[in-house]
Amino acid sequence: MGEAEDILALADRVVAAIEKRDVDTVRACYAPDARIWHNNDGKVQSVDDNIKGVHWIHKVLSGVRYDVKQRTALPGGFLQEHVLRGTLPDGTAFAMPACVICKVEGGVITALDEYLDSAHTLPLVAASKRAR
């Protein structure tokens, strides 16, 4: 495979692992010191914090899946537009459009910048508070 194909295969792996809550594979897709940033709070997460987020999503949503709208290999990374989908505890369908730009070095993600409208997170936050 070429660099672009390897990068897109990595993107496939991390998405499939998040959908399955396979945190060992998610962790293996990241460099140990990877930086994960979200536009909605401006904070940088560690890989460990991102793994906690994977667990949280699966606690709040059932049937977690990504509807990938487009994915493009870039020099040294990839761009992905997707909709995170699942079902909230009350049976309501959940959908959150987002875009990620990832830097890849040495076959792992070294940086991930995620862009989303924070209004789409409100049903998740509300469901999480009810579940406590």
C-alpha positions in Angstrom: 0.0 0.0 0.0 1.0 3.6 -0.5 1.0 6.4 2.1 -2.5 7.6 1.2 -3.9 4.0 1.4 -2.2 3.4 4.8 -3.6 6.6 6.2 -7.1 5.8 5.1 -6.8 2.3 6.5 -5.8 3.9 9.8 -8.9 6.1 9.7 -11.0 3.0 9.0 -9.4 1.2 12.0 -10.0 4.0 14.5 -13.6 4.5 13.5 -14.4 0.8 13.6 -12.7 0.5 17.0 -14.7 3.4 18.5 -17.9 1.9 17.2 -17.0 -1.4 18.9 -15.7 0.3 22.0 -12.4 -1.5 21.4 -10.3 1.0 23.4 -7.1 -1.1 23.0 -7.3 -0.6 19.2 -8.3 3.0 19.6 -5.2 3.6 21.8 -3.0 1.8 19.3 -4.1 4.1 16.6 -2.8 7.1 18.5 0.8 8.1 19.3 1.2 8.0 23.1 1.5 11.8 23.2 -1.2 12.6 20.6 -3.1 15.8 21.0 -6.9 15.7 20.6 -8.6 19.1 20.4 -12.3 20.0 20.1 -13.5 23.4 18.9 -16.5 23.4 21.2 -14.4 23.8 24.4 -11.0 24.7 23.0 -9.3 22.1 25.3 -6.6 19.7 24.4 -7.2 16.1 25.5 -4.7 13.3 26.1 -5.2 9.9 24.7 -6.4 8.7 28.1 -9.0 11.4 28.2 -10.1 10.6 24.7 -10.5 6.9 25.7 -12.7 8.1 28.7 -14.8 9.9 26.1 -15.2 6.7 24.1 -16.5 4.9 27.2 -18.8 7.8 28.0 -20.3 7.9 24.5 -21.1 4.1 24.8 -22.7 4.6 28.2 -25.0 7.3 26.9 -25.7 5.9 23.4 -26.5 2.5 22.2 -25.7 1.4 18.6 -22.9 3.8 18.2 -21.9 4.2 14.6 -20.2 6.6 12.3 -21.9 7.6 9.0 -18.8 8.7 7.1 -19.8 11.3 4.5 -16.3 11.8 3.1 -12.7 11.0 4.0 -9.7 12.3 2.1 -6.1 11.5 2.6 -3.9 14.6 2.9 -0.2 14.8 2.9 0.6 13.6 6.4 -3.0 13.0 7.5 -6.6 12.9 6.6 -9.8 14.9 6.7 -13.1 13.2 7.6 -16.7 14.5 7.6 -19.1 12.2 9.5 -22.3 12.0 11.5 -22.0 10.2 14.9 -25.2 8.2 15.3 -26.8 6.2 18.0 -29.9 5.8 20.2 -30.4 7.8 23.4 -31.7 5.9 26.5 -35.2 7.2 25.9 -35.2 5.6 22.4 -34.6 8.9 20.6 -32.3 8.7 17.6 -29.2 10.8 18.0 -27.1 12.4 15.2 -24.2 14.8 15.5 -22.4 16.0 12.4 -18.7 16.7 12.8 -15.4 17.0 10.9 -12.0 15.9 12.0 -8.6 16.8 10.6 -5.9 14.3 11.7 -2.1 14.4 11.4 -0.5 11.0 11.0 3.2 10.2 11.5 4.7 6.8 11.7 1.4 5.1 11.1 -0.4 6.6 14.1 -2.5 9.7 14.7 -0.4 12.4 16.4 -3.1 15.1 16.4 -6.8 15.2 15.9 -8.8 18.4 15.6 -12.6 17.9 15.8 -15.1 20.5 14.7 -18.7 20.3 15.7 -21.7 22.4 16.7 -22.0 22.1 20.5 -25.8 22.4 20.3 -25.7 18.8 19.0 -24.1 17.6 22.2 -27.0 18.8 24.4 -29.1 15.6 24.2 -26.0 13.6 25.1 -25.2 15.8 28.2 -28.9 15.7 29.3 -29.0 11.9 28.9 -25.8 11.5 30.9 -27.2 13.6 33.7 -30.4 11.5 33.9 -28.3 8.3 34.0 -26.4 9.4 37.1 
